[in-house]
Amino acid sequence: MDSEAVVVGASAVGGVCAKELSSLGVQTLLLEEHPAPGKFHKCSGIMSKKGLASLGVSLDGIVLNEVKGARLFSERHELKIATSHSQAVVINRQAFDERAVFEAQEAGAKLVCNSRAEKFSSKGGTVSVQSKSGTHSAKFLVGCDGASSTVAREFGFPKLEAKDFVSAWEGEFTGLKVGEPDLVQLYFDQKLFTNFFGWLIPVDETTARIGFATNSFESIRASKEAFLKSNLLSGAEFGSASCACAREFNYVIPIKMRPKTQLGNVLLCGDAAGQVKATTGGGVVFGGKCAKIAAACVSESIKTGKPLDYETRWRKSLGKNLRMHELIRSAYSRMNDSLISAFLFLAGIGLKGAIERFGDMDFIVKE
Ligand SMILES: Cc1cc2nc3c(=O)[nH]c(=O)nc-3n(C[C@H](O)[C@H](O)[C@H](O)COP(=O)(O)OP(=O)(O)OC[C@H]3O[C@@H](n4cnc5c(N)ncnc54)[C@H](O)[C@@H]3O)c2cc1C
């Protein structure tokens, strides 16, 4: 065997997984299809401070902004929810991914880029991966290969359907006047952003990430045009002569946990496992936490010879919260714009104080 564990995908979750495995003394090979690791900024990069810190990756030079709350806009209401101290950070996502992978290499993991894992087989407790860089075998395989996971497909994990994804667009715009750089803006409009929402995430006083997601895949282009022309963004002087789009992208986000994430010695983590908050589409913290659990399970199994219990362990520690995010999203998708406005109005009276005092972006119930 080339190694004890092969991790497929060297982005945030694969990097955290490979680092944890190597730190626990597991011989680890990390395969990445692209010439370099990372998601290349295809992410808004906003995460809870606490959640991100728990992944154990150094954040030196990676945090671009700190956020204290949000301004929520619906058809007829506006609600500001903010705390006195920052709860979330906006990061340079590509730099974070590269750092996670670098730390994995420092801990002993071997990274092979330009190495798309394509064919797999499993026999007598050994998993083989055929990739552009050759055939690699190991006792454990961890698929951290994102929303369209080849590992999940090739090993016959239960499928996620099209309805279990949203489609997203985002652009990073410069030359804006961001009035409140410590507040995110969220726009609720079921016609423009069906069953999801639009956002403006400040990077600094003049730069913001503006985007939206929808489960109406066919209307993404029309929604983008309507959003950018709408008056939702006017406060930031969007569209002024100085405003320019530095980069933009389209991508999908899974919003449902995959019913099974472990088949024998093959595990899935991150977007490949649907370990994403269905309310916001945020997947780095939960995916990374699950990757650490996967690494601990693999290391224990090597030491004790006992079978892996990854599926039970991550669901026990994080499943309740991910399920709650799914339930909230499902309730939201049944609301029309008038009901959303009424909800924001009532939240302004009754819930605001509680959210501000106890609000946690990730953990909304006790596990
Ligand atoms: C518009 C948008 C905004 C988002 N904003 C946020 C946010 O603000 N906060 C947040 O927490 N999350 C956010 N997310 C979600 C977040 O980006 C994902 O949850 C996160 O990237 C998942 O990480 P991952 O490592 O599981 O998968 P990915 O980041 O998708 O990485 C998969 C890796 O596997 C590699 N790969 C794929 N197939 C193979 C193969 N066969 N062989 C070898 N390598 C392979 C890919 O090249 C890639 O490097 C956002 C997503 C979108 C689309």
The ligand as a Gaussian input file, in Angstrom:
#p B3LYP/6-31G(d) Opt

LIG

0 1
 C      -21.736000      31.096000      -3.821000
 C      -21.240000      30.291000      -2.670000
 C      -20.963000      30.936000      -1.474000
 C      -20.548000      30.197000      -0.365000
 N      -20.271000      30.866000       0.777000
 C      -19.879000      30.183000       1.879000
 C      -19.568000      30.886000       3.065000
 O      -19.640000      32.106000       3.116000
 N      -19.184000      30.144000       4.150000
 C      -19.084000      28.788000       4.111000
 O      -18.762000      28.170000       5.130000
 N      -19.369000      28.106000       2.976000
 C      -19.761000      28.769000       1.868000
 N      -20.038000      28.094000       0.714000
 C      -19.954000      26.629000       0.722000
 C      -18.499000      26.186000       0.698000
 O      -17.839000      26.776000      -0.393000
 C      -18.435000      24.659000       0.625000
 O      -19.247000      24.117000       1.636000
 C      -16.984000      24.204000       0.808000
 O      -16.191000      24.649000      -0.257000
 C      -16.940000      22.686000       0.868000
 O      -15.616000      22.305000       0.887000
 P      -15.174000      20.870000       0.328000
 O      -13.711000      20.806000       0.591000
 O      -16.089000      19.841000       0.866000
 O      -15.478000      20.926000      -1.239000
 P      -14.842000      21.866000      -2.353000
 O      -14.414000      23.145000      -1.765000
 O      -15.793000      21.887000      -3.487000
 O      -13.527000      21.086000      -2.777000
 C      -13.525000      19.886000      -3.476000
 C      -12.094000      19.648000      -3.950000
 O      -12.007000      18.368000      -4.555000
 C      -11.344000      18.460000      -5.809000
 N      -11.845000      17.332000      -6.614000
 C      -13.109000      17.125000      -7.037000
 N      -13.198000      15.943000      -7.678000
 C      -11.954000      15.392000      -7.648000
 C      -11.412000      14.164000      -8.135000
 N      -12.178000      13.259000      -8.761000
 N      -10.092000      13.910000      -7.943000
 C       -9.297000      14.817000      -7.295000
 N       -9.771000      15.995000      -6.823000
 C      -11.081000      16.272000      -6.985000
 C      -11.739000      19.839000      -6.313000
 O      -10.868000      20.307000      -7.312000
 C      -11.662000      20.647000      -5.015000
 O      -10.343000      21.067000      -4.747000
 C      -20.426000      28.790000      -0.434000
 C      -20.680000      28.136000      -1.644000
 C      -21.068000      28.886000      -2.754000
 C      -21.323000      28.185000      -4.040000

